Amino acid sequence: MAAAGHVTGGTVTVYVVDDHPLVSGGVETLFAHAPDLQVVGRAATSDAAIPEVGRLRPQVVLLDLSMPGTTGSEAVRPLLAASPGSHVVIFTAYSDHPAVGRALAAGAHGALLKDAASGDLVSGLRRICAGEVVLDPRLDPTGSVGELQEALRAAGITEREYDVLLQVARGRTNPEIGEVLGITRNTVKAYLQSCMRKLGARNRIEVITRASEKRLL
């Protein structure tokens, strides 16, 4: 009998963890046109996904990095513990996100960018299931991302604070950032104030300037 979450006939089963319905729904629509890929479940948070992944045991867990609650990089080990046979694949919008390196170090089997061509995404997942470690060529977890991680450590900026900082640099307001990251505007404000304090900035313009000077942006 096939394990739960697996489909006979060579189909690759995929569980999508992303807090944006447009992303998870888009992946499901894309895979509907790939006969050997099937989405067997979706969750908006890592915390909700872990028990479901343990129950379904999909071959691939497509995992966003920035979500409410447990972040993607923090969820890699619990997901693999829940389903040791699954391949955890980071799925991110940011080629320079410092958590990519941490996720790979925790055991992720690959990292793909959300703006990858549909054919590249599909072939990447197939290659990962065949045993390869696949990284989008625009990612450099041992180079620029490694340098960024060191800069973040030196500045004392946490992963969540960096997520907010990236959104501020993209010109988003606190309510918009809260919607993107799935957190309250008060939480956004707290993270932003913490960034300002650590970087010695008095306002949004200064925090972007200080972050750029420290090679965080």
C-alpha positions as CSV (number, residue, x, y, z in Angstrom):
1,M,0.0,0.0,0.0
2,A,1.3,3.5,-0.9
3,A,2.2,5.8,2.0
4,A,-0.2,8.5,2.9
5,G,0.2,11.5,0.6
6,H,1.9,9.5,-2.2
7,V,0.1,8.6,-5.4
8,T,1.0,5.6,-7.4
9,G,2.2,5.8,-11.0
10,G,5.2,8.1,-10.4
11,T,3.3,11.2,-9.3
12,V,5.2,13.6,-7.1
13,T,3.0,14.7,-4.2
14,V,3.5,18.3,-3.0
15,Y,2.4,20.2,0.1
16,V,2.5,24.0,-0.2
17,V,3.2,26.2,2.9
18,D,2.6,29.8,2.1
19,D,0.4,32.5,3.8
20,H,-0.6,34.1,0.5
21,P,-3.6,32.3,-1.2
22,L,-2.6,33.7,-4.6
23,V,0.8,31.9,-4.3
24,S,-0.4,28.6,-3.1
25,G,-3.4,28.6,-5.4
26,G,-1.2,29.6,-8.3
27,V,1.2,26.7,-7.6
28,E,-1.8,24.3,-7.5
29,T,-3.1,25.6,-10.8
30,L,0.4,25.3,-12.4
31,F,0.8,21.7,-11.2
32,A,-2.6,20.8,-12.6
33,H,-1.0,21.0,-16.0
34,A,1.9,18.8,-14.9
35,P,0.6,15.2,-14.9
36,D,3.4,13.9,-12.6
37,L,2.9,16.6,-9.9
38,Q,0.0,16.9,-7.5
39,V,-0.7,19.3,-4.6
40,V,-2.1,17.2,-1.7
41,G,-2.4,19.9,0.8
42,R,-1.9,23.6,1.7
43,A,-1.3,25.6,4.9
44,A,-0.8,29.3,5.6
45,T,1.6,28.7,8.5
46,S,4.5,26.3,9.3
47,D,2.8,25.5,12.6
48,A,-0.3,24.3,10.8
49,A,1.7,22.4,8.2
50,I,3.9,20.3,10.5
51,P,1.2,17.9,11.7
52,E,-0.4,17.7,8.3
53,V,2.9,16.9,6.6
54,G,3.4,14.2,9.2
55,R,0.1,12.8,8.4
56,L,0.2,13.1,4.6
57,R,4.0,12.5,4.1
58,P,4.3,14.3,0.8
59,Q,7.4,13.9,-1.3
60,V,7.9,17.6,-1.5
61,V,7.1,20.4,1.0
62,L,7.3,23.8,-0.8
63,L,8.0,26.2,2.0
64,D,7.8,30.0,2.1
65,L,10.3,31.7,4.4
66,S,8.3,34.7,5.8
67,M,5.1,33.6,7.5
68,P,3.3,34.3,10.7
69,G,4.5,32.2,13.6
70,T,7.4,29.8,13.0
71,T,9.5,31.1,10.1
72,G,10.3,28.9,7.2
73,S,14.0,28.4,8.1
74,E,12.9,27.5,11.7
75,A,10.4,25.0,10.4
76,V,12.8,22.9,8.2
77,R,13.9,20.5,11.0
78,P,10.4,20.0,12.5
79,L,9.0,19.2,9.1
80,L,11.7,16.7,8.4
81,A,11.2,15.2,11.8
82,A,7.5,14.8,11.1
83,S,8.1,13.3,7.6
84,P,11.7,12.2,7.2
85,G,11.2,11.1,3.6
86,S,10.0,14.5,2.4
87,H,12.1,16.9,0.4
88,V,11.8,20.4,1.9
89,V,12.2,23.1,-0.8
90,I,12.4,26.8,0.1
91,F,10.2,28.9,-2.1
92,T,11.0,32.6,-1.7
93,A,10.5,35.9,-3.5
94,Y,13.9,37.3,-2.3
95,S,17.2,36.1,-3.9
96,D,19.1,37.7,-1.0
97,H,17.1,36.6,1.9
98,P,19.5,35.7,4.8
99,A,17.3,32.8,5.9
100,V,18.0,30.8,2.7
101,G,21.4,29.8,4.0
102,R,20.0,28.9,7.4
103,A,17.3,26.8,5.8
104,L,19.8,24.9,3.7
105,A,22.0,24.3,6.7
106,A,19.0,22.9,8.6
107,G,18.5,20.3,5.9
108,A,16.4,21.9,3.1
109,H,16.9,20.1,-0.2
110,G,16.8,23.1,-2.4
111,A,15.7,26.7,-2.9
112,L,13.6,28.2,-5.7
113,L,12.5,31.7,-6.4
114,K,8.8,32.5,-6.8
115,D,9.4,34.4,-10.1
116,A,11.0,31.4,-11.7
117,A,9.6,30.3,-15.0
118,S,6.9,27.6,-14.6
119,G,9.1,25.1,-16.5
120,D,12.1,25.8,-14.2
121,L,9.9,25.3,-11.1
122,V,8.5,22.0,-12.3
123,S,11.8,20.6,-13.5
124,G,13.5,21.8,-10.3
125,L,11.1,19.8,-8.1
126,R,11.5,16.7,-10.3
127,R,15.3,17.0,-10.0
128,I,15.1,17.4,-6.2
129,C,12.9,14.3,-6.0
130,A,15.6,12.5,-8.0
131,G,18.1,13.2,-5.4
132,E,19.7,16.5,-6.5
133,V,20.1,19.7,-4.4
134,V,18.7,22.4,-6.6
135,L,19.2,26.1,-6.1
136,D,17.9,28.9,-8.4
137,P,21.1,30.2,-10.1
138,R,20.3,33.7,-8.8
139,L,20.7,32.5,-5.2
140,D,24.2,32.4,-3.7
141,P,23.9,31.1,-0.1
142,T,27.6,30.9,0.4
143,G,28.5,34.2,-1.1
144,S,26.4,37.4,-1.0
145,V,23.8,35.8,1.3
146,G,26.5,34.6,3.6
147,E,27.9,38.2,3.7
148,L,24.4,39.5,4.5
149,Q,24.0,37.0,7.3
150,E,27.2,38.2,8.9
151,A,26.1,41.8,8.5
152,L,22.8,41.0,10.1
153,R,24.5,39.3,13.0
154,A,26.9,42.3,13.5
155,A,23.9,44.7,13.6
156,G,21.9,42.4,15.8
157,I,19.0,42.4,13.3
158,T,16.7,39.3,13.6
159,E,15.2,37.5,10.7
160,R,11.7,39.0,11.4
161,E,13.1,42.5,11.7
162,Y,14.9,42.1,8.4
163,D,11.6,41.0,6.8
164,V,10.1,44.3,7.9
165,L,13.2,46.3,6.9
166,L,12.9,44.8,3.4
167,Q,9.3,45.9,3.1
168,V,10.1,49.4,4.4
169,A,12.8,49.7,1.7
170,R,10.2,48.8,-0.9
171,G,8.2,51.8,0.2
172,R,5.3,49.9,1.9
173,T,3.4,51.4,4.9
174,N,3.0,49.6,8.2
175,P,-0.5,48.3,7.4
176,E,0.7,47.1,4.0
177,I,3.7,45.4,5.6
178,G,1.4,43.8,8.1
179,E,-0.7,42.4,5.3
180,V,2.3,41.1,3.3
181,L,3.9,39.4,6.4
182,G,0.7,38.3,8.1
183,I,1.3,40.3,11.3
184,T,-0.4,43.2,13.0
185,R,0.5,46.8,12.3
186,N,1.5,47.1,16.0
187,T,3.9,44.2,15.6
188,V,5.3,45.8,12.4
189,K,5.8,49.0,14.4
190,A,7.6,47.2,17.2
191,Y,10.0,45.5,14.7
192,L,10.6,48.7,12.9
193,Q,11.4,50.6,16.1
194,S,13.8,47.8,17.1
195,C,15.6,48.2,13.7
196,M,15.8,51.9,14.2
197,R,17.2,51.6,17.7
198,K,19.8,49.0,16.6
199,L,20.8,51.0,13.5
200,G,20.8,54.4,15.3
201,A,18.0,55.8,13.0
202,R,15.3,58.3,13.9
203,N,12.9,57.7,11.0
204,R,12.1,55.4,8.0
205,I,14.4,57.3,5.7
206,E,17.3,57.1,8.1
207,V,16.8,53.4,8.8
208,I,17.0,52.6,5.1
209,T,20.2,54.8,4.8
210,R,21.8,53.1,7.8
211,A,20.9,49.7,6.6
212,S,22.3,50.4,3.2
213,E,25.6,51.7,4.7
214,K,25.9,48.4,6.6
215,R,25.2,46.5,3.4
216,L,21.9,45.1,4.7
217,L,20.0,46.3,1.7
